[in-house]
Amino acid sequence: MKVSLPLSAEEQATLEAQARARGVTVDSLVRTAVLEIIAGNGQKVQGTKPTKACLGALAHLRRAPSAEEIDENRAEMFANFGRDEIA
């Protein structure tokens, strides 16, 4: 099967430079990339929306509570735990 890709001059030059840097032909480089996509190993496909890093996705929550704050909250929550059962 033959596939034709419409590439700009800049894209073509970049592709050729990548192939030269890896010591392979452009055909071989493109074939390898296509086979990775077919096999399901192509992690990054052009045109997909980048995902946020875990910390970046949680940045809107601001800072995490300190260990002291967690201990205080835990003590408040469990201060009367089970007291209703004892009577």
A tleap script that builds the chain and sets N, CA, C and O, in Angstrom:
source leaprc.protein.ff14SB
mol = sequence {
  NMET LYS VAL SER LEU PRO LEU SER ALA GLU
  GLU GLN ALA THR LEU GLU ALA GLN ALA ARG
  ALA ARG GLY VAL THR VAL ASP SER LEU VAL
  ARG THR ALA VAL LEU GLU ILE ILE ALA GLY
  ASN GLY GLN LYS VAL GLN GLY THR LYS PRO
  THR LYS ALA CYS LEU GLY ALA LEU ALA HIE
  LEU ARG ARG ALA PRO SER ALA GLU GLU ILE
  ASP GLU ASN ARG ALA GLU MET PHE ALA ASN
  PHE GLY ARG ASP GLU ILE CALA
}
set mol.1.N position { 0.837 -1.174 0.000 }
set mol.1.CA position { 0.000 0.000 0.000 }
set mol.1.C position { 0.881 1.235 0.000 }
set mol.1.O position { 1.871 1.301 0.729 }
set mol.2.N position { 0.528 2.189 -0.798 }
set mol.2.CA position { 1.251 3.459 -0.849 }
set mol.2.C position { 0.382 4.533 -0.217 }
set mol.2.O position { -0.822 4.604 -0.462 }
set mol.3.N position { 1.011 5.365 0.599 }
set mol.3.CA position { 0.319 6.457 1.263 }
set mol.3.C position { 1.012 7.747 0.887 }
set mol.3.O position { 2.241 7.822 0.866 }
set mol.4.N position { 0.221 8.760 0.592 }
set mol.4.CA position { 0.773 10.068 0.253 }
set mol.4.C position { 0.417 11.042 1.356 }
set mol.4.O position { -0.750 11.173 1.725 }
set mol.5.N position { 1.420 11.725 1.884 }
set mol.5.CA position { 1.194 12.688 2.959 }
set mol.5.C position { 1.493 14.094 2.467 }
set mol.5.O position { 2.609 14.374 2.032 }
set mol.6.N position { 0.510 14.976 2.531 }
set mol.6.CA position { 0.790 16.363 2.151 }
set mol.6.C position { 1.528 17.066 3.290 }
set mol.6.O position { 0.932 17.357 4.328 }
set mol.7.N position { 2.801 17.336 3.105 }
set mol.7.CA position { 3.625 17.996 4.125 }
set mol.7.C position { 4.108 19.336 3.599 }
set mol.7.O position { 4.375 19.491 2.407 }
set mol.8.N position { 4.215 20.300 4.502 }
set mol.8.CA position { 4.806 21.581 4.118 }
set mol.8.C position { 6.306 21.371 3.944 }
set mol.8.O position { 6.853 20.346 4.352 }
set mol.9.N position { 6.956 22.348 3.338 }
set mol.9.CA position { 8.402 22.254 3.126 }
set mol.9.C position { 9.128 22.152 4.470 }
set mol.9.O position { 10.116 21.429 4.595 }
set mol.10.N position { 8.635 22.872 5.461 }
set mol.10.CA position { 9.251 22.835 6.792 }
set mol.10.C position { 9.068 21.462 7.439 }
set mol.10.O position { 10.004 20.922 8.029 }
set mol.11.N position { 7.865 20.902 7.329 }
set mol.11.CA position { 7.610 19.576 7.889 }
set mol.11.C position { 8.468 18.512 7.202 }
set mol.11.O position { 8.999 17.610 7.851 }
set mol.12.N position { 8.590 18.633 5.895 }
set mol.12.CA position { 9.405 17.673 5.150 }
set mol.12.C position { 10.874 17.771 5.561 }
set mol.12.O position { 11.541 16.750 5.728 }
set mol.13.N position { 11.376 18.983 5.723 }
set mol.13.CA position { 12.769 19.178 6.128 }
set mol.13.C position { 12.995 18.614 7.532 }
set mol.13.O position { 14.032 18.005 7.795 }
set mol.14.N position { 12.040 18.812 8.426 }
set mol.14.CA position { 12.153 18.285 9.780 }
set mol.14.C position { 12.163 16.767 9.774 }
set mol.14.O position { 12.944 16.143 10.491 }
set mol.15.N position { 11.298 16.176 8.967 }
set mol.15.CA position { 11.229 14.722 8.858 }
set mol.15.C position { 12.537 14.157 8.315 }
set mol.15.O position { 13.040 13.149 8.812 }
set mol.16.N position { 13.081 14.807 7.298 }
set mol.16.CA position { 14.357 14.355 6.730 }
set mol.16.C position { 15.491 14.491 7.748 }
set mol.16.O position { 16.362 13.625 7.826 }
set mol.17.N position { 15.483 15.572 8.525 }
set mol.17.CA position { 16.516 15.772 9.539 }
set mol.17.C position { 16.410 14.709 10.633 }
set mol.17.O position { 17.427 14.206 11.112 }
set mol.18.N position { 15.186 14.368 11.028 }
set mol.18.CA position { 14.984 13.320 12.034 }
set mol.18.C position { 15.508 11.980 11.521 }
set mol.18.O position { 16.166 11.241 12.253 }
set mol.19.N position { 15.216 11.680 10.278 }
set mol.19.CA position { 15.674 10.415 9.690 }
set mol.19.C position { 17.199 10.377 9.638 }
set mol.19.O position { 17.809 9.365 9.982 }
set mol.20.N position { 17.816 11.483 9.206 }
set mol.20.CA position { 19.288 11.545 9.152 }
set mol.20.C position { 19.888 11.369 10.543 }
set mol.20.O position { 20.873 10.650 10.712 }
set mol.21.N position { 19.294 12.023 11.533 }
set mol.21.CA position { 19.819 11.949 12.897 }
set mol.21.C position { 19.764 10.519 13.428 }
set mol.21.O position { 20.608 10.123 14.232 }
set mol.22.N position { 18.783 9.748 12.985 }
set mol.22.CA position { 18.642 8.363 13.437 }
set mol.22.C position { 19.359 7.374 12.520 }
set mol.22.O position { 19.425 6.181 12.813 }
set mol.23.N position { 19.892 7.876 11.418 }
set mol.23.CA position { 20.625 7.017 10.500 }
set mol.23.C position { 19.737 6.071 9.703 }
set mol.23.O position { 20.145 4.961 9.363 }
set mol.24.N position { 18.524 6.516 9.409 }
set mol.24.CA position { 17.592 5.702 8.629 }
set mol.24.C position { 17.019 6.538 7.497 }
set mol.24.O position { 17.222 7.751 7.446 }
set mol.25.N position { 16.309 5.890 6.598 }
set mol.25.CA position { 15.642 6.614 5.527 }
set mol.25.C position { 14.331 7.199 6.042 }
set mol.25.O position { 13.812 6.781 7.077 }
set mol.26.N position { 13.811 8.167 5.304 }
set mol.26.CA position { 12.528 8.761 5.676 }
set mol.26.C position { 11.440 7.691 5.644 }
set mol.26.O position { 10.594 7.639 6.537 }
set mol.27.N position { 11.459 6.833 4.616 }
set mol.27.CA position { 10.467 5.762 4.503 }
set mol.27.C position { 10.512 4.848 5.732 }
set mol.27.O position { 9.471 4.474 6.271 }
set mol.28.N position { 11.706 4.499 6.164 }
set mol.28.CA position { 11.863 3.621 7.308 }
set mol.28.C position { 11.356 4.292 8.584 }
set mol.28.O position { 10.696 3.652 9.403 }
set mol.29.N position { 11.661 5.563 8.750 }
set mol.29.CA position { 11.211 6.306 9.924 }
set mol.29.C position { 9.685 6.382 9.973 }
set mol.29.O position { 9.083 6.148 11.021 }
set mol.30.N position { 9.066 6.708 8.850 }
set mol.30.CA position { 7.610 6.815 8.797 }
set mol.30.C position { 6.978 5.446 8.999 }
set mol.30.O position { 5.969 5.321 9.693 }
set mol.31.N position { 7.567 4.417 8.393 }
set mol.31.CA position { 7.026 3.058 8.554 }
set mol.31.C position { 7.064 2.627 10.024 }
set mol.31.O position { 6.110 2.030 10.522 }
set mol.32.N position { 8.162 2.928 10.711 }
set mol.32.CA position { 8.278 2.594 12.127 }
set mol.32.C position { 7.199 3.300 12.947 }
set mol.32.O position { 6.575 2.695 13.818 }
set mol.33.N position { 6.987 4.577 12.663 }
set mol.33.CA position { 5.970 5.340 13.384 }
set mol.33.C position { 4.574 4.769 13.126 }
set mol.33.O position { 3.772 4.654 14.053 }
set mol.34.N position { 4.286 4.421 11.903 }
set mol.34.CA position { 2.971 3.867 11.556 }
set mol.34.C position { 2.780 2.509 12.220 }
set mol.34.O position { 1.698 2.221 12.730 }
set mol.35.N position { 3.804 1.678 12.223 }
set mol.35.CA position { 3.693 0.359 12.863 }
set mol.35.C position { 3.472 0.485 14.372 }
set mol.35.O position { 2.750 -0.322 14.958 }
set mol.36.N position { 4.084 1.485 15.003 }
set mol.36.CA position { 3.848 1.720 16.427 }
set mol.36.C position { 2.401 2.119 16.678 }
set mol.36.O position { 1.796 1.674 17.653 }
set mol.37.N position { 1.846 2.947 15.815 }
set mol.37.CA position { 0.446 3.348 15.950 }
set mol.37.C position { -0.466 2.150 15.765 }
set mol.37.O position { -1.420 1.975 16.523 }
set mol.38.N position { -0.186 1.327 14.771 }
set mol.38.CA position { -1.002 0.137 14.512 }
set mol.38.C position { -0.941 -0.822 15.700 }
set mol.38.O position { -1.952 -1.412 16.081 }
set mol.39.N position { 0.246 -0.971 16.279 }
set mol.39.CA position { 0.427 -1.884 17.410 }
set mol.39.C position { -0.166 -1.326 18.703 }
set mol.39.O position { -0.288 -2.048 19.693 }
set mol.40.N position { -0.529 -0.062 18.698 }
set mol.40.CA position { -1.088 0.551 19.894 }
set mol.40.C position { -0.037 1.142 20.803 }
set mol.40.O position { -0.350 1.541 21.924 }
set mol.41.N position { 1.209 1.210 20.349 }
set mol.41.CA position { 2.287 1.754 21.165 }
set mol.41.C position { 2.501 3.240 20.922 }
set mol.41.O position { 3.291 3.874 21.622 }
set mol.42.N position { 1.809 3.801 19.940 }
set mol.42.CA position { 1.975 5.223 19.643 }
set mol.42.C position { 1.364 6.052 20.741 }
set mol.42.O position { 0.161 6.312 20.725 }
set mol.43.N position { 2.169 6.473 21.698 }
set mol.43.CA position { 1.679 7.181 22.870 }
set mol.43.C position { 1.162 8.570 22.517 }
set mol.43.O position { 0.155 9.018 23.065 }
set mol.44.N position { 1.841 9.244 21.610 }
set mol.44.CA position { 1.480 10.618 21.314 }
set mol.44.C position { 1.162 10.723 19.833 }
set mol.44.O position { 2.031 10.510 18.987 }
set mol.45.N position { -0.065 11.046 19.526 }
set mol.45.CA position { -0.477 11.198 18.134 }
set mol.45.C position { -0.764 12.670 17.905 }
set mol.45.O position { -1.436 13.313 18.711 }
set mol.46.N position { -0.252 13.202 16.802 }
set mol.46.CA position { -0.441 14.613 16.483 }
set mol.46.C position { -1.921 14.949 16.459 }
set mol.46.O position { -2.723 14.200 15.903 }
set mol.47.N position { -2.277 16.052 17.048 }
set mol.47.CA position { -3.651 16.501 17.022 }
set mol.47.C position { -4.430 16.157 18.283 }
set mol.47.O position { -5.551 16.635 18.457 }
set mol.48.N position { -3.867 15.340 19.165 }
set mol.48.CA position { -4.569 15.034 20.395 }
set mol.48.C position { -4.298 16.139 21.412 }
set mol.48.O position { -3.245 16.777 21.385 }
set mol.49.N position { -5.240 16.352 22.290 }
set mol.49.CA position { -5.107 17.387 23.302 }
set mol.49.C position { -4.154 16.909 24.396 }
set mol.49.O position { -4.340 15.816 24.932 }
set mol.50.N position { -3.140 17.700 24.737 }
set mol.50.CA position { -2.216 17.268 25.786 }
set mol.50.C position { -2.922 17.192 27.133 }
set mol.50.O position { -3.819 17.984 27.425 }
set mol.51.N position { -2.511 16.243 27.937 }
set mol.51.CA position { -3.099 16.097 29.261 }
set mol.51.C position { -2.280 16.881 30.269 }
set mol.51.O position { -1.094 17.135 30.059 }
set mol.52.N position { -2.917 17.258 31.358 }
set mol.52.CA position { -2.221 17.986 32.407 }
set mol.52.C position { -1.458 16.998 33.276 }
set mol.52.O position { -1.868 15.849 33.440 }
set mol.53.N position { -0.362 17.453 33.820 }
set mol.53.CA position { 0.352 16.646 34.797 }
set mol.53.C position { -0.523 16.544 36.046 }
set mol.53.O position { -1.375 17.403 36.276 }
set mol.54.N position { -0.325 15.526 36.834 }
set mol.54.CA position { -1.153 15.309 38.029 }
set mol.54.C position { -1.167 16.531 38.938 }
set mol.54.O position { -2.233 16.957 39.381 }
set mol.55.N position { -0.020 17.088 39.215 }
set mol.55.CA position { 0.025 18.249 40.100 }
set mol.55.C position { -0.621 19.460 39.445 }
set mol.55.O position { -1.251 20.271 40.123 }
set mol.56.N position { -0.471 19.587 38.145 }
set mol.56.CA position { -1.105 20.694 37.436 }
set mol.56.C position { -2.619 20.577 37.456 }
set mol.56.O position { -3.319 21.587 37.532 }
set mol.57.N position { -3.128 19.365 37.389 }
set mol.57.CA position { -4.573 19.153 37.412 }
set mol.57.C position { -5.165 19.480 38.778 }
set mol.57.O position { -6.350 19.796 38.875 }
set mol.58.N position { -4.367 19.408 39.819 }
set mol.58.CA position { -4.847 19.681 41.178 }
set mol.58.C position { -4.453 21.072 41.676 }
set mol.58.O position { -4.703 21.412 42.832 }
set mol.59.N position { -3.848 21.863 40.816 }
set mol.59.CA position { -3.344 23.177 41.225 }
set mol.59.C position { -4.449 24.093 41.723 }
set mol.59.O position { -4.203 24.944 42.577 }
set mol.60.N position { -5.667 23.935 41.204 }
set mol.60.CA position { -6.763 24.804 41.620 }
set mol.60.C position { -7.158 24.574 43.084 }
set mol.60.O position { -7.873 25.395 43.659 }
set mol.61.N position { -6.708 23.479 43.690 }
set mol.61.CA position { -7.023 23.185 45.085 }
set mol.61.C position { -6.087 23.895 46.052 }
set mol.61.O position { -6.268 23.832 47.268 }
set mol.62.N position { -5.104 24.558 45.511 }
set mol.62.CA position { -4.101 25.291 46.271 }
set mol.62.C position { -3.252 24.362 47.133 }
set mol.62.O position { -3.002 23.219 46.750 }
set mol.63.N position { -2.811 24.840 48.287 }
set mol.63.CA position { -1.862 24.060 49.081 }
set mol.63.C position { -2.571 22.941 49.851 }
set mol.63.O position { -3.769 23.020 50.127 }
set mol.64.N position { -1.828 21.930 50.181 }
set mol.64.CA position { -2.356 20.811 50.957 }
set mol.64.C position { -2.314 21.175 52.439 }
set mol.64.O position { -1.477 21.979 52.849 }
set mol.65.N position { -3.198 20.600 53.242 }
set mol.65.CA position { -3.155 20.881 54.677 }
set mol.65.C position { -1.889 20.286 55.292 }
set mol.65.O position { -1.376 19.267 54.830 }
set mol.66.N position { -1.402 20.936 56.332 }
set mol.66.CA position { -0.199 20.450 57.011 }
set mol.66.C position { -0.561 19.242 57.871 }
set mol.66.O position { -1.739 18.954 58.084 }
set mol.67.N position { 0.443 18.549 58.356 }
set mol.67.CA position { 0.217 17.387 59.219 }
set mol.67.C position { -0.511 17.801 60.498 }
set mol.67.O position { -1.363 17.064 60.993 }
set mol.68.N position { -0.177 18.977 61.033 }
set mol.68.CA position { -0.834 19.466 62.244 }
set mol.68.C position { -2.322 19.722 61.994 }
set mol.68.O position { -3.167 19.373 62.818 }
set mol.69.N position { -2.633 20.338 60.839 }
set mol.69.CA position { -4.032 20.601 60.501 }
set mol.69.C position { -4.813 19.307 60.332 }
set mol.69.O position { -5.968 19.219 60.747 }
set mol.70.N position { -4.200 18.320 59.734 }
set mol.70.CA position { -4.861 17.023 59.567 }
set mol.70.C position { -5.124 16.393 60.924 }
set mol.70.O position { -6.215 15.875 61.165 }
set mol.71.N position { -4.131 16.432 61.820 }
set mol.71.CA position { -4.297 15.873 63.170 }
set mol.71.C position { -5.410 16.583 63.937 }
set mol.71.O position { -6.206 15.933 64.614 }
set mol.72.N position { -5.471 17.926 63.834 }
set mol.72.CA position { -6.519 18.690 64.509 }
set mol.72.C position { -7.906 18.307 63.983 }
set mol.72.O position { -8.834 18.086 64.761 }
set mol.73.N position { -8.035 18.232 62.653 }
set mol.73.CA position { -9.320 17.863 62.064 }
set mol.73.C position { -9.738 16.460 62.463 }
set mol.73.O position { -10.909 16.211 62.752 }
set mol.74.N position { -8.784 15.550 62.479 }
set mol.74.CA position { -9.076 14.163 62.854 }
set mol.74.C position { -9.543 14.092 64.311 }
set mol.74.O position { -10.483 13.366 64.634 }
set mol.75.N position { -8.880 14.849 65.182 }
set mol.75.CA position { -9.262 14.863 66.596 }
set mol.75.C position { -10.671 15.418 66.765 }
set mol.75.O position { -11.449 14.888 67.558 }
set mol.76.N position { -11.016 16.488 66.025 }
set mol.76.CA position { -12.360 17.061 66.090 }
set mol.76.C position { -13.418 16.078 65.584 }
set mol.76.O position { -14.481 15.930 66.186 }
set mol.77.N position { -13.115 15.415 64.480 }
set mol.77.CA position { -14.087 14.495 63.881 }
set mol.77.C position { -14.380 13.309 64.795 }
set mol.77.O position { -15.523 12.861 64.887 }
set mol.78.N position { -13.358 12.807 65.464 }
set mol.78.CA position { -13.532 11.597 66.254 }
set mol.78.C position { -13.657 11.864 67.753 }
set mol.78.O position { -13.602 10.925 68.547 }
set mol.79.N position { -13.821 13.114 68.149 }
set mol.79.CA position { -13.909 13.457 69.573 }
set mol.79.C position { -15.079 12.752 70.247 }
set mol.79.O position { -14.937 12.252 71.363 }
set mol.80.N position { -16.222 12.706 69.590 }
set mol.80.CA position { -17.414 12.095 70.181 }
set mol.80.C position { -17.803 10.803 69.480 }
set mol.80.O position { -18.930 10.331 69.632 }
set mol.81.N position { -16.894 10.232 68.724 }
set mol.81.CA position { -17.200 9.020 67.976 }
set mol.81.C position { -17.502 7.870 68.933 }
set mol.81.O position { -16.688 7.528 69.791 }
set mol.82.N position { -18.670 7.286 68.773 }
set mol.82.CA position { -19.057 6.143 69.599 }
set mol.82.C position { -19.605 6.513 70.948 }
set mol.82.O position { -20.020 5.624 71.691 }
set mol.83.N position { -19.630 7.788 71.308 }
set mol.83.CA position { -20.123 8.220 72.613 }
set mol.83.C position { -21.637 7.996 72.743 }
set mol.83.O position { -22.134 7.725 73.836 }
set mol.84.N position { -22.357 8.107 71.640 }
set mol.84.CA position { -23.814 7.896 71.673 }
set mol.84.C position { -24.155 6.452 71.979 }
set mol.84.O position { -25.231 6.169 72.505 }
set mol.85.N position { -23.263 5.542 71.661 }
set mol.85.CA position { -23.502 4.119 71.876 }
set mol.85.C position { -23.329 3.728 73.337 }
set mol.85.O position { -23.923 2.752 73.794 }
set mol.86.N position { -22.516 4.487 74.072 }
set mol.86.CA position { -22.248 4.165 75.474 }
set mol.86.C position { -23.235 4.951 76.350 }
set mol.86.O position { -23.195 6.181 76.379 }
set mol.87.N position { -24.097 4.256 77.044 }
set mol.87.CA position { -25.029 4.964 77.934 }
set mol.87.C position { -25.605 4.023 78.951 }
set mol.87.O position { -26.410 4.434 79.786 }
savepdb mol mol.pdb
quit
